[in-house]
Amino acid sequence: SEISVSLKYKPIEESDSLFLRGVTVDDVTEDYVAWMNDPEITRFLESRARVFSYCDLVSFVEEMNSTADIHFFAICLKSDGTHIGNIRLRHIDWFHRRGDVGILIGEKSVWGKGYATEAIKMITHFGLVQLGLNKLTAGCYADNKASLKAFDKNGWQQEGLLKNNVVLDGKPHDWFCLGICAEDYFLDGS
């Protein structure tokens, strides 16, 4: 049930359909390893250039969880607790009160259901309200229309374009710099 899933994992944030909780080594399953080695899933991730083993991902999760300026969360369905992806807030600079967001929806069967939008809404609330940061940033390949749309739906702005800043499919590609400020977030009544 929804309640037992929530109690088992101590959600950090919840939405109508999802909750965020800390990623653990137990989350490194065959499915997770498959996500990270699927070219369609990792197309817009910097990690796409390598192959990941189970041990690689266990080490990655341990590193994320032992680094003070990183909050690494599993995105889970409230209905049954299924882990469908990850979202993280990292590079937290407490002097300037900012951090950077990255997201992966690894479970292809839930693509197109708005879960990235919900997860971004939760991490935005977590960063700007719970942590009291002033600014959140993210980067996005110009061709990643689904990600751009999910950030846009949450009030994030395209703050810049870095022309031919990355390589995608062997060719130079544009990169959008995205951001949201606490001032704008609270003015929107979020």
C-alpha positions as CSV (number, residue, x, y, z in Angstrom):
1,S,0.0,0.0,0.0
2,E,0.9,3.6,-0.4
3,I,1.4,4.0,3.4
4,S,3.7,1.0,3.9
5,V,5.8,2.1,0.9
6,S,6.2,5.6,2.4
7,L,7.0,4.2,5.9
8,K,9.6,1.7,4.6
9,Y,11.5,4.4,2.7
10,K,11.0,7.7,4.5
11,P,10.2,9.8,1.5
12,I,12.1,13.1,1.2
13,E,9.4,14.6,-1.1
14,E,6.1,13.3,-2.4
15,S,3.8,14.2,-5.3
16,D,0.5,12.7,-6.5
17,S,2.2,9.8,-8.2
18,L,5.8,9.7,-6.9
19,F,8.1,10.0,-4.0
20,L,11.8,10.6,-3.7
21,R,14.0,8.7,-1.3
22,G,17.7,8.2,-1.0
23,V,19.3,5.8,-3.4
24,T,20.9,2.7,-1.7
25,V,23.2,0.0,-2.9
26,D,20.1,-2.3,-2.9
27,D,18.8,-0.2,-5.8
28,V,21.6,-1.5,-8.0
29,T,19.6,-4.2,-9.6
30,E,19.7,-5.9,-13.1
31,D,17.2,-3.2,-14.2
32,Y,19.4,-0.3,-13.0
33,V,22.5,-1.8,-14.7
34,A,20.4,-2.3,-17.9
35,W,19.3,1.4,-17.8
36,M,22.9,2.6,-17.6
37,N,23.9,0.5,-20.6
38,D,21.0,1.2,-22.8
39,P,21.9,3.8,-25.5
40,E,18.3,5.0,-25.8
41,I,18.1,5.7,-22.1
42,T,21.5,7.3,-21.8
43,R,21.4,9.2,-25.1
44,F,21.5,12.6,-23.4
45,L,23.7,11.6,-20.4
46,E,27.5,12.2,-20.2
47,S,27.8,8.6,-18.9
48,R,26.8,7.2,-22.3
49,A,30.4,6.9,-23.3
50,R,31.1,3.9,-21.1
51,V,29.8,0.5,-20.1
52,F,28.8,0.0,-16.5
53,S,29.1,-3.2,-14.5
54,Y,27.2,-4.0,-11.3
55,C,30.3,-3.1,-9.3
56,D,30.7,0.2,-11.1
57,L,27.2,1.3,-10.1
58,V,27.6,0.1,-6.5
59,S,30.7,2.2,-6.3
60,F,28.9,5.1,-7.9
61,V,26.0,5.0,-5.4
62,E,28.4,4.7,-2.5
63,E,30.3,7.8,-3.8
64,M,27.1,9.8,-4.3
65,N,26.0,8.9,-0.7
66,S,29.4,9.8,0.9
67,T,29.8,13.2,-0.8
68,A,28.5,16.0,1.4
69,D,27.3,18.3,-1.4
70,I,25.2,15.7,-3.2
71,H,21.6,14.7,-2.6
72,F,21.0,11.5,-4.7
73,F,17.4,10.3,-4.8
74,A,15.5,7.4,-6.3
75,I,12.3,8.4,-8.1
76,C,9.7,5.8,-7.1
77,L,6.0,5.2,-7.9
78,K,3.8,5.7,-4.9
79,S,1.5,2.9,-6.0
80,D,4.0,0.1,-5.4
81,G,7.4,1.6,-4.7
82,T,8.9,0.8,-8.1
83,H,12.2,2.6,-8.7
84,I,11.8,4.2,-12.1
85,G,14.8,6.6,-12.2
86,N,17.1,8.9,-10.2
87,I,17.4,12.6,-9.6
88,R,20.2,14.4,-7.9
89,L,21.1,17.8,-6.6
90,R,24.9,18.3,-6.6
91,H,27.7,20.9,-6.8
92,I,26.0,22.7,-3.9
93,D,27.8,25.9,-3.1
94,W,26.6,27.1,0.3
95,F,28.3,30.5,0.0
96,H,26.4,31.3,-3.2
97,R,23.5,29.1,-2.2
98,R,23.1,27.3,-5.5
99,G,23.1,23.7,-6.8
100,D,22.8,21.7,-10.0
101,V,20.1,19.2,-10.9
102,G,20.4,16.1,-13.1
103,I,17.6,13.5,-13.8
104,L,17.3,10.1,-15.4
105,I,14.0,8.2,-16.0
106,G,15.4,4.8,-16.6
107,E,12.2,2.8,-16.8
108,K,11.1,3.1,-20.5
109,S,7.6,1.8,-19.8
110,V,6.8,5.0,-17.9
111,W,8.2,7.5,-20.4
112,G,5.7,10.1,-21.5
113,K,3.6,10.0,-18.3
114,G,4.9,13.3,-16.8
115,Y,7.0,11.7,-14.1
116,A,10.1,13.7,-15.0
117,T,8.0,16.9,-14.5
118,E,6.8,15.6,-11.1
119,A,10.3,14.7,-10.1
120,I,11.7,18.1,-11.1
121,K,8.9,19.8,-9.2
122,M,9.9,17.8,-6.0
123,I,13.7,18.5,-6.4
124,T,13.0,22.2,-7.0
125,H,11.0,22.3,-3.8
126,F,13.6,20.3,-1.9
127,G,16.4,22.6,-3.1
128,L,14.7,26.0,-2.8
129,V,12.5,25.3,0.3
130,Q,14.0,22.5,2.3
131,L,17.6,23.5,1.7
132,G,17.0,27.2,1.3
133,L,19.1,27.5,-1.8
134,N,18.8,30.7,-3.9
135,K,19.3,29.1,-7.3
136,L,19.1,25.8,-9.1
137,T,20.7,25.1,-12.5
138,A,20.7,22.3,-15.0
139,G,22.1,21.6,-18.4
140,C,20.3,20.0,-21.3
141,Y,21.1,19.0,-24.9
142,A,19.1,21.1,-27.3
143,D,17.5,18.0,-28.9
144,N,16.3,16.7,-25.5
145,K,12.8,18.1,-26.0
146,A,11.2,16.0,-23.3
147,S,13.6,17.3,-20.7
148,L,13.3,20.9,-21.8
149,K,9.5,20.6,-21.5
150,A,9.6,19.1,-18.0
151,F,11.9,21.9,-16.7
152,D,9.8,24.5,-18.5
153,K,6.5,23.2,-16.8
154,N,8.2,23.8,-13.5
155,G,9.0,27.5,-14.1
156,W,12.7,26.9,-15.1
157,Q,14.1,29.3,-17.6
158,Q,16.4,28.8,-20.5
159,E,19.2,31.2,-19.4
160,G,21.7,30.6,-22.0
161,L,22.7,28.6,-25.1
162,L,26.2,27.2,-25.5
163,K,26.6,26.7,-29.2
164,N,28.3,23.4,-30.3
165,N,29.3,22.8,-26.7
166,V,28.8,19.1,-26.7
167,V,29.0,16.2,-29.1
168,L,25.9,14.1,-29.9
169,D,25.8,11.3,-32.5
170,G,29.4,12.3,-33.5
171,K,28.5,15.9,-34.3
172,P,28.8,19.2,-32.4
173,H,25.6,20.0,-30.6
174,D,24.1,22.9,-28.7
175,W,23.6,22.9,-24.9
176,F,21.0,24.9,-23.0
177,C,21.7,26.3,-19.6
178,L,18.6,26.2,-17.4
179,G,17.8,27.8,-14.1
180,I,15.3,28.8,-11.5
181,C,15.8,31.4,-8.7
182,A,14.1,31.3,-5.4
183,E,12.7,34.8,-6.0
184,D,10.8,33.6,-9.1
185,Y,9.8,30.3,-7.5
186,F,8.1,32.0,-4.6
187,L,6.6,34.8,-6.8
188,D,4.9,32.1,-8.8
189,G,3.3,30.8,-5.6
190,S,4.8,27.3,-5.9
